[in-house]
Amino acid sequence: MSRYQPGDVVEIRLELGLVYAQLTHEHDSYPPVVRLFRGLHTRRPADLAALVEKAPRLTAMTPLAQALDRLGLAHEKVANVALPEGERAFPTFRMPIRDKQGEIVYWWFWDGKGLSYSVELDAIQDSLPLREVMSSARLLHELQAPA
């Protein structure tokens, strides 16, 4: 069970400023889905609903509150904002399936319920987030990455 709920906008304090994430979905078998937003802020934006309407920089599965606690980063829920229309369905994630030499032979797509596959990625499939659980270290790297 996550400390944050779907729709919660989380303010994360870094040394250089504030960054924002929104928990979007929960799944019984995986950590929550989280969207990370572009931009380093010196103060909280007045319109958080406008912030979450923008395309996220990254969508990933991560135990957000626990990861931020492990990293020693201050964080708090600052709003609960409805997900944009196009983000309300559980997102589809992609996962490469590799042969013994490490080459990708096809892709699995997981929508939270079932799997489908394709041998080649089209532009839309290529933009899907990877199906992986993001570690605390990778989360920190992504939070600190330039927008």
C-alpha positions in Angstrom: 0.0 0.0 0.0 1.4 3.4 -1.0 1.3 6.5 1.2 0.2 8.3 -1.9 -3.0 7.7 -3.9 -3.8 8.0 -7.6 -4.1 11.7 -8.5 -1.7 12.8 -5.7 0.8 15.4 -6.8 4.0 15.0 -4.9 6.5 17.8 -4.3 10.1 16.6 -4.0 12.8 18.9 -2.6 16.2 18.6 -4.3 19.3 20.7 -3.4 18.6 22.9 -6.5 14.9 23.2 -6.2 11.5 21.5 -6.4 10.4 18.8 -8.8 6.9 17.2 -9.1 5.5 13.8 -9.7 2.0 12.4 -9.8 1.0 8.9 -8.8 -1.4 7.7 -11.5 -2.3 4.1 -11.0 -2.0 1.2 -8.5 -1.7 -2.5 -9.4 -2.0 -5.4 -7.1 1.3 -7.0 -8.3 3.5 -4.0 -9.0 4.5 -0.7 -7.4 2.5 2.4 -8.4 2.7 4.1 -11.7 4.2 7.6 -11.4 4.6 10.4 -13.9 7.6 12.7 -13.4 7.3 16.3 -14.8 9.8 18.5 -16.5 11.3 21.5 -14.8 13.1 22.5 -11.7 11.1 25.0 -9.7 12.2 27.6 -7.1 8.7 27.6 -5.6 5.5 25.7 -6.0 3.6 26.5 -9.2 0.3 28.3 -8.5 -1.6 26.0 -10.9 -0.7 22.4 -10.3 -3.6 21.2 -12.5 -1.8 23.0 -15.4 1.4 21.2 -14.5 -0.1 17.7 -14.7 -1.9 18.5 -18.0 1.5 18.7 -19.6 3.2 15.6 -21.0 5.4 14.0 -18.4 9.1 13.7 -18.8 8.9 10.1 -17.7 6.4 7.4 -16.7 7.6 4.5 -14.5 6.6 2.0 -11.8 8.3 2.8 -8.5 7.4 2.7 -4.8 7.6 6.5 -4.8 7.3 7.3 -1.0 9.6 4.5 0.0 12.2 5.3 -2.6 12.2 9.0 -1.6 12.4 8.1 2.0 15.4 5.8 1.2 17.1 8.6 -0.6 16.5 11.0 2.3 14.6 13.5 0.1 11.9 15.6 1.6 8.5 15.1 -0.1 4.9 15.8 0.5 1.5 15.6 -1.2 0.6 19.1 -2.3 -2.6 18.4 -4.2 -4.8 15.7 -5.7 -5.5 16.5 -9.3 -7.7 14.4 -11.7 -5.6 12.7 -14.4 -5.8 14.2 -17.8 -8.3 12.4 -20.1 -5.6 10.6 -22.1 -3.9 9.3 -18.9 -6.9 7.8 -17.1 -6.5 4.2 -18.5 -3.7 2.1 -17.1 -0.7 2.8 -19.3 0.8 0.2 -21.6 4.4 -0.7 -21.0 6.8 -2.3 -23.4 9.4 -4.9 -22.6 12.1 -6.3 -24.9 12.4 -10.1 -25.2 16.0 -11.0 -26.1 17.7 -14.1 -27.6 20.8 -15.8 -26.0 23.1 -13.2 -27.7 21.2 -10.3 -26.2 19.5 -9.2 -29.4 15.9 -8.1 -29.2 13.7 -10.6 -31.0 10.3 -9.1 -30.2 8.5 -6.8 -27.8 5.9 -7.6 -25.2 3.3 -4.9 -24.4 1.6 -5.1 -21.0 -1.5 -3.0 -20.2 -1.9 -4.1 -16.5 -4.1 -7.0 -17.5 -2.6 -8.9 -20.4 0.2 -9.2 -22.9 0.4 -8.7 -26.6 3.5 -8.6 -28.8 5.1 -7.2 -31.9 8.3 -8.0 -33.8 8.9 -4.4 -34.8 8.1 -1.2 -32.9 6.1 1.6 -34.5 6.6 5.2 -33.4 3.8 5.0 -30.8 5.1 1.7 -29.3 8.6 3.1 -29.2 7.4 5.9 -27.0 5.8 3.6 -24.4 7.5 3.4 -21.0 9.6 0.3 -20.2 8.0 -2.3 -18.0 10.5 -2.3 -15.1 10.5 -1.3 -11.5 12.6 1.8 -11.1 15.2 1.6 -8.3 15.8 4.4 -5.9 19.2 5.2 -7.5 17.6 5.5 -10.9 14.8 7.6 -9.6 17.3 10.0 -8.1 19.2 10.1 -11.4 15.9 10.9 -13.3 14.9 13.6 -10.7 18.2 15.3 -11.1 18.4 15.0 -14.9 18.0 18.2 -16.9 14.5 18.7 -18.3 
